[in-house]
Amino acid sequence: MEKQSITNTSSASWIRGSCIGRGCFGTVTKAVSKIDGGVFAVKSVDLSTCLPSQSESLENEISILRSLKSHPHIVRFLGDDVSKEGTTSFRNLHLEYLPEGDVSNGGIVVDETLLRRYVWCLVSALGHVHSNGIVHCDVKSKNVLVVNGGSSVKLADFGSAMEFKKPTAEIAPRGSPLWMAPETIRGEYQGPESDVWSLGCTVIEMLTGKPAWEDNGFHSLSRIGYSNELPFIPAGVSELGRDFLEKCLRRDRSQRWNCDQLLEHPFLCQDHHSFVTESSPRCVLDWVNSDFEEDEVSDVSRVEPMVSAMARMSKLATSGGVKWESNGWVEVRANAFEESGAQLEYLVSTRVESELNTSVRPPGNEESTSAMTCELLLLLVVENIQIYVKFYSIIIRVIYFCYHHEYNNKKKLRKKSLSFSALTFYSVLHVIRIGLSIS
C-alpha cells in the first residue's frame, strides 16, 4: 500500500511524475514526496497559458476543499502550491491518489449490498458537505471514486462546488446537464436539495450503467426542467430501493428528503432492522424487460409558456462550449469569483484515467455555440411550419367549400335557365302551330 502522508507540499518537496489525465481543467499527474516517498495526485494548470476560467475553477476547488474538514468518504485534500518548472509556473492542487478509478468505469452495480454501501457513503459525504454550507453541484458516477478494493467510495471533483447562498432571482447553473435538478435547469435555484436530485440520478446510473435521462440534447433539458416526467427506475429494483429513489427524485424540491433523513431510510439501514418480510434479493436488478412507455407531451398546448423556457434553455446551452453529442456532455463550471451577470464558463468534465497521455483539446466554443443555435433555430422553424400548415389548411378548406357551394349554385341556376328557355321555345312553337291551323 503506497503511503499518502503529505500534509504540506511545495515544489521543492515533491517530484512530478507521469501524466495520468489531461483535459480542459488542466492536467493530472502522479507525484512522489521527497520526504517520505508518498504517492499523490497533482491537479495543475499552466498559469502562462490557461484561461481565466481554468485557474478560477482550480482556485475554487482548492478553497472549497481547504474549508472542509476531513471526511472518510471525501477525497483527501493534501495541500496546494505554485511550482516553477523550467520557465513555466503551475498552480497545483494536491489530492490523495486513488488508482481504482470511478464507479462509471466499473460497470453496473448489481449487488444490492454493495449498492447500499456505495449510496450510504455518498449520502454521508453529501451530508457533511451540506452541513458546512457547501453544495457539490456535480454529483454523478464519474465523480465517485472507488476505494478499498471496490468495497467503498469517495466523493471527488469539487471544481463546480460553491458556498450555498440564499436563492436569488436568477442563478448560473453549475454541473452536468443530465444530472441537474429541474429547478437548476430553469435557472431558479441550486442548493442541497439539488444535490439530492443528482444523487437519485447517480443511483439510477449505477444500476443501469448510463445516465438517468437519455442524451437528446436540447429536448433533454426540456424534459428535465419543464415536463412532469421523472427518471425511469429500472425494473427489478427492490421496493425499499424504489422508495428511496422516490424520496430523492421529487420535482418539488421542498418535498425531497435531506441527507440526514436519507441516512435513516430503511434502504440504507436495513442491515440493522428487519424491514423486508420476503427473502432478500441477491440483485437489485433482475433484468426483467419493462413495458414502460413514455407519456407524450403536447407541445401545441404549451406554446406560449414554453417561449421563456426555451429562451432560458438556449442561454444555458449556448453560453459556452457545450457539446451536444451522445458520447459525452460537458460539465458546466461557473467562475468561482464571478459576480452577477458574469459570463458562464463551460469546461469539459474529464475523469483521470491511468496511462492516459494523449491531449484532449477543449471543444471550440464557436462551433458548439453555432451547432446549438442551429438546433434551436431548426426547432423554432419546425414549430412555425406546423402552425402555418394548420392555418393554411383551414384556409384552403374554407376556399374549397366556398367554391364547391358556388359551383353547385351555378349548376342549379344553369339547369333552371335551360329549362325555362326550352319551355319558352316550345310555347312559341305551339302558338305558331295553332296560328297555322286556324289560317
VOGU-3710 file (C-alpha; in Angstrom, 3 decimals, decimal comma):
1> mekqsitnts> 0,000/0,000/0,000  1,511/3,315/-1,066  1,929/5,922/1,633  -0,038/9,159/1,370  1,057/11,252/4,308  1,599/14,563/2,546  0,291/17,479/4,591  2,263/20,492/3,390  3,682/20,421/-0,091  5,914/22,683/-2,099
11> saswirgsci> 7,666/22,411/-5,438  10,909/21,589/-3,619  9,395/18,731/-1,610  7,931/16,608/-4,380  8,712/15,305/-7,853  6,210/15,373/-10,702  5,686/12,001/-12,362  3,786/10,786/-15,405  0,614/12,387/-16,685  -2,465/10,325/-15,817
21> grgcfgtvtk> -5,101/12,723/-17,102  -5,476/15,751/-19,306  -8,412/17,950/-20,163  -9,805/21,455/-20,242  -9,278/21,818/-16,497  -5,538/21,260/-16,961  -3,555/18,110/-16,219  -3,384/15,481/-13,502  -0,061/13,819/-12,781  1,290/11,375/-10,265
31> avskidggvf> 3,757/12,852/-7,823  6,157/11,478/-5,230  7,100/13,156/-1,977  10,816/13,643/-1,391  10,141/13,479/2,330  8,528/10,085/2,821  8,034/8,679/-0,682  4,281/9,053/-0,503  2,467/8,986/-3,844  -0,266/11,523/-4,510
41> avksvdlstc> -2,077/13,189/-7,410  -1,437/16,745/-8,578  -4,055/18,698/-10,484  -2,339/21,584/-12,287  -2,915/24,495/-14,635  -0,224/26,336/-16,561  -0,501/29,921/-15,316  1,005/31,339/-18,509  -1,389/29,681/-20,963  -4,559/28,745/-19,052
51> lpsqseslen> -7,870/30,526/-19,453  -9,110/32,647/-16,531  -11,961/30,193/-16,013  -9,481/27,313/-15,635  -7,404/28,951/-12,927  -10,520/30,243/-11,156  -12,076/26,779/-11,191  -8,941/25,288/-9,644  -8,759/28,072/-7,053  -12,405/27,434/-6,238
61> eisilrslks> -11,758/23,718/-5,707  -8,748/24,473/-3,510  -10,768/26,923/-1,426  -13,685/24,516/-1,005  -11,521/21,532/-0,038  -9,452/23,636/2,351  -12,617/24,744/4,153  -13,958/21,196/4,513  -12,855/19,096/7,438  -11,569/15,647/6,628
71> hphivrflgd> -14,260/13,042/5,951  -13,728/9,322/5,285  -15,844/9,424/2,131  -14,478/12,603/0,531  -11,227/12,620/-1,445  -8,474/13,921/0,836  -7,020/17,379/0,298  -3,238/17,229/0,811  -2,241/20,791/0,064  -1,600/23,263/-2,736
81> dvskegttsf> 1,252/25,325/-4,105  2,703/27,179/-7,069  5,652/25,427/-8,683  8,294/26,796/-11,022  9,366/24,135/-13,509  11,848/25,479/-16,002  10,311/28,671/-17,362  6,744/27,571/-16,594  4,738/28,280/-13,455  1,974/25,901/-12,353
91> rnlhleylpe> -0,840/26,274/-9,841  -1,200/22,904/-8,147  -3,830/21,091/-6,103  -2,602/18,025/-4,202  -5,030/15,142/-3,642  -4,792/11,563/-2,461  -4,050/9,169/-5,292  -6,923/6,732/-5,914  -5,892/4,378/-8,730  -9,024/2,198/-8,747
101> gdvsnggivv> -10,980/4,634/-10,936  -14,556/5,841/-10,695  -17,856/3,999/-10,388  -18,755/4,598/-14,044  -15,697/2,583/-15,128  -16,728/-0,398/-13,056  -19,922/-1,133/-14,964  -23,328/-1,844/-13,470  -23,649/-2,334/-9,712  -25,960/-5,341/-9,439
111> detllrryvw> -25,285/-6,447/-5,883  -27,772/-4,774/-3,549  -25,496/-4,885/-0,525  -22,685/-3,185/-2,454  -25,083/-0,612/-3,894  -26,399/0,267/-0,429  -22,831/0,667/0,822  -21,936/2,994/-2,059  -25,073/5,077/-1,603  -24,555/5,286/2,152
121> clvsalghvh> -21,023/6,610/1,586  -22,329/9,227/-0,853  -25,176/10,387/1,386  -22,792/10,602/4,340  -20,326/12,672/2,279  -23,035/14,988/0,937  -24,459/15,460/4,424  -21,022/16,581/5,604  -20,664/18,949/2,636  -24,117/20,469/3,161
131> sngivhcdvk> -23,580/20,894/6,910  -20,621/23,125/6,035  -22,778/25,372/3,846  -21,437/23,968/0,568  -23,214/22,467/-2,445  -21,276/19,985/-4,600  -23,264/20,800/-7,781  -21,925/17,874/-9,832  -22,827/14,564/-8,214  -22,512/11,755/-10,777
141> sknvlvvngg> -20,763/8,397/-11,160  -17,649/9,902/-12,769  -17,095/11,920/-9,597  -17,480/8,911/-7,291  -14,115/7,165/-6,855  -13,782/3,534/-5,809  -11,507/2,693/-2,858  -10,587/-0,271/-0,654  -10,754/-2,819/-3,426  -14,201/-1,743/-4,536
151> ssvkladfgs> -15,832/-2,035/-1,118  -16,289/1,709/-0,609  -16,379/5,021/-2,487  -15,340/8,642/-2,062  -16,887/11,825/-3,440  -14,465/13,802/-5,628  -14,148/16,767/-8,009  -15,261/19,921/-6,206  -14,459/22,207/-9,149  -18,132/23,106/-9,551
161> amefkkptae> -18,884/23,332/-5,822  -19,994/26,579/-4,243  -20,964/28,057/-0,925  -24,719/27,935/-0,554  -26,400/31,318/-0,568  -29,997/32,442/-0,312  -31,970/31,953/-3,545  -31,677/34,856/-5,964  -33,773/35,898/-8,944  -31,520/34,015/-11,350
171> iaprgsplwm> -28,593/31,642/-10,915  -25,727/30,474/-13,095  -26,198/26,671/-13,212  -23,197/24,515/-12,371  -22,676/20,837/-13,081  -23,572/18,350/-15,801  -26,962/18,881/-17,525  -28,258/15,292/-17,421  -27,783/15,209/-13,631  -29,140/18,703/-12,927
181> apetirgeyq> -32,316/19,164/-10,900  -35,379/20,710/-12,630  -35,086/23,969/-10,675  -31,435/24,261/-11,723  -32,257/23,747/-15,410  -34,844/26,520/-15,078  -32,229/28,814/-13,535  -34,221/29,234/-10,319  -32,214/27,560/-7,581  -29,249/25,328/-6,812
191> gpesdvwslg> -28,812/24,106/-3,269  -28,576/20,967/-1,115  -31,912/19,743/-2,475  -30,458/19,897/-5,981  -27,596/17,632/-4,897  -30,169/15,132/-3,586  -31,856/15,033/-7,013  -28,441/14,445/-8,624  -27,836/11,676/-6,083  -31,022/9,933/-7,243
201> ctviemltgk> -29,899/10,204/-10,868  -26,497/8,811/-9,881  -28,044/5,776/-8,172  -30,008/5,029/-11,359  -26,771/5,471/-13,317  -25,095/2,893/-11,078  -27,969/0,476/-11,707  -28,098/0,863/-15,480  -24,611/1,959/-16,489  -25,995/5,030/-18,265
211> pawedngfhs> -27,435/8,441/-17,308  -30,934/8,559/-15,854  -32,045/10,718/-18,811  -31,433/9,954/-22,467  -28,989/12,308/-24,159  -31,224/14,090/-26,666  -29,595/17,494/-26,439  -31,995/20,407/-26,203  -35,008/18,106/-25,785  -33,420/16,588/-22,672
221> lsrigysnel> -33,295/19,990/-20,979  -36,961/20,497/-21,807  -37,935/17,135/-20,296  -35,899/17,643/-17,135  -36,824/21,249/-16,477  -40,326/21,716/-17,831  -42,203/18,409/-18,033  -43,798/16,329/-15,287  -41,630/13,318/-16,118  -39,365/11,550/-13,663
231> pfipagvsel> -36,345/9,379/-14,441  -37,308/5,780/-15,146  -36,478/3,430/-12,276  -35,293/0,101/-13,727  -37,418/-2,995/-13,353  -36,299/-5,293/-10,571  -35,308/-2,599/-8,085  -36,375/-3,638/-4,598  -39,320/-1,851/-3,008  -37,034/-0,165/-0,494
241> grdflekclr> -34,694/0,969/-3,253  -37,605/2,292/-5,286  -38,949/4,183/-2,267  -35,502/5,649/-1,568  -35,252/6,945/-5,143  -38,767/8,363/-4,926  -37,672/10,417/-1,897  -34,735/11,820/-3,903  -36,482/12,423/-7,235  -39,374/14,673/-6,271
251> rdrsqrwncd> -39,878/17,574/-8,648  -40,897/19,841/-5,784  -37,568/20,381/-4,042  -39,305/21,188/-0,738  -40,642/17,613/-0,708  -37,265/15,924/-1,186  -35,627/14,300/1,794  -32,386/15,778/3,071  -29,261/13,717/3,706  -29,954/13,239/7,418
261> qllehpflcq> -33,369/11,789/6,595  -31,966/9,604/3,816  -29,404/8,082/6,188  -32,335/6,852/8,288  -34,170/5,371/5,309  -34,655/1,572/5,580  -32,841/1,110/2,260  -29,596/2,276/3,896  -30,086/0,917/7,407  -31,922/-2,340/6,714
271> dhhsfvtess> -28,860/-4,288/7,826  -29,792/-3,245/11,363  -33,564/-3,685/11,095  -35,848/-6,339/9,660  -37,824/-4,345/7,148  -38,107/-6,989/4,427  -40,603/-9,791/5,012  -39,799/-11,785/1,893  -36,431/-13,330/1,136  -33,778/-10,717/0,486
281> prcvldwvns> -32,905/-10,382/-3,184  -29,333/-11,024/-4,226  -29,522/-8,467/-7,032  -31,102/-5,085/-7,306  -31,740/-5,745/-10,979  -33,391/-8,929/-12,235  -33,057/-7,659/-15,792  -36,761/-8,058/-16,488  -37,852/-6,302/-19,643  -40,216/-3,450/-18,910
291> dfeedevsdv> -43,206/-2,342/-20,917  -42,561/1,216/-19,850  -43,800/3,784/-22,285  -43,058/7,457/-22,021  -46,003/9,802/-21,868  -46,157/12,032/-24,860  -46,188/15,729/-24,091  -48,327/18,009/-26,184  -46,228/20,874/-27,498  -49,211/22,682/-29,031
301> srvepmvsam> -50,948/23,176/-25,690  -47,840/24,799/-24,192  -46,510/27,012/-26,973  -46,714/30,299/-25,051  -45,421/29,083/-21,641  -42,520/27,363/-23,385  -41,245/30,551/-25,035  -39,485/31,860/-21,921  -38,419/28,334/-21,003  -36,810/27,847/-24,409
311> armsklatsg> -35,028/31,151/-24,029  -33,543/30,082/-20,690  -32,515/26,674/-22,024  -30,994/28,327/-25,070  -28,957/30,569/-22,790  -27,852/27,567/-20,739  -26,930/25,622/-23,846  -25,124/28,340/-25,782  -23,279/30,272/-23,071  -20,115/28,263/-23,622
321> gvkwesngwv> -18,590/25,248/-25,297  -21,411/22,799/-24,734  -21,089/19,708/-26,894  -24,479/18,204/-27,657  -23,346/14,724/-28,626  -24,320/11,328/-27,312  -20,724/10,420/-26,490  -20,434/12,997/-23,751  -21,789/16,131/-22,181  -19,610/18,814/-20,769
331> evranafees> -19,582/19,961/-17,219  -20,862/23,453/-16,568  -18,405/25,291/-14,384  -19,292/28,796/-13,303  -16,382/31,057/-12,422  -15,528/30,758/-8,758  -15,354/34,514/-8,256  -17,997/35,610/-10,770  -20,335/38,465/-9,959  -23,955/38,699/-11,059
341> gaqleylvst> -24,142/38,879/-14,820  -20,679/37,479/-15,398  -20,230/35,095/-18,312  -20,810/31,421/-17,578  -17,957/29,146/-18,490  -18,312/25,525/-19,501  -15,395/23,168/-19,152  -15,230/19,592/-20,321  -15,686/17,113/-17,492  -12,745/14,729/-17,807
351> rveselntsv> -12,048/11,915/-15,366  -8,495/10,921/-14,549  -7,676/7,600/-16,212  -4,495/5,628/-15,748  -1,975/5,682/-18,576  -3,802/8,467/-20,415  -1,113/10,542/-22,078  -2,934/11,956/-25,059  -4,069/15,528/-25,119  -7,778/16,303/-25,290
361> rppgneests> -8,427/19,602/-26,954  -11,302/21,592/-25,437  -14,251/21,863/-27,785  -14,380/25,102/-29,720  -16,899/27,499/-28,259  -17,787/28,950/-31,630  -18,522/25,579/-33,260  -20,523/24,278/-30,288  -22,469/27,511/-29,934  -23,185/27,551/-33,655
371> amtcelllll> -24,369/23,936/-33,606  -26,694/24,539/-30,683  -28,012/27,775/-32,189  -28,797/25,939/-35,441  -30,614/23,238/-33,486  -32,670/25,841/-31,633  -33,500/27,727/-34,835  -34,451/24,479/-36,556  -36,803/23,642/-33,693  -38,452/27,056/-33,891
381> vveniqiyvk> -38,751/26,833/-37,692  -40,388/23,405/-37,475  -42,885/24,659/-34,898  -43,696/27,690/-37,054  -44,123/25,486/-40,123  -46,560/23,280/-38,222  -48,595/26,315/-37,187  -48,643/27,743/-40,713  -49,566/24,371/-42,226  -52,573/24,114/-39,930
391> fysiiirviy> -53,556/27,721/-40,652  -53,293/27,386/-44,406  -55,049/24,015/-44,438  -58,039/25,676/-42,768  -57,994/28,498/-45,331  -57,797/26,012/-48,214  -60,722/24,057/-46,826  -62,803/27,227/-46,498  -61,938/28,274/-50,052  -62,779/24,814/-51,372
401> fcyhheynnk> -66,115/24,809/-49,525  -66,991/28,247/-50,901  -66,017/27,193/-54,422  -67,959/23,960/-54,184  -71,027/25,796/-52,870  -70,772/28,420/-55,605  -70,310/25,756/-58,266  -73,411/23,877/-57,131  -75,464/27,071/-57,113  -74,351/27,957/-60,626
411> kklrkkslsf> -75,133/24,454/-61,799  -78,640/24,670/-60,390  -79,197/28,108/-61,939  -77,926/26,839/-65,287  -80,387/23,945/-65,192  -83,229/26,285/-64,310  -82,232/28,673/-67,130  -82,136/25,850/-69,704  -85,499/24,524/-68,568  -87,061/27,977/-68,846
421> saltfysvlh> -85,574/28,536/-72,322  -86,823/25,173/-73,552  -90,290/25,849/-72,172  -90,391/29,239/-73,885  -89,226/27,737/-77,184  -91,868/25,002/-77,126  -94,561/27,528/-76,169  -93,678/29,710/-79,159  -93,761/26,691/-81,479  -97,157/25,699/-80,081
431> viriglsis> -98,555/29,195/-80,707  -97,242/29,160/-84,274  -98,809/25,761/-84,918  -102,166/26,977/-83,586  -101,925/30,063/-85,820  -101,171/27,986/-88,892  -104,050/25,605/-88,219  -106,515/28,493/-87,883  -105,360/30,106/-91,077
//
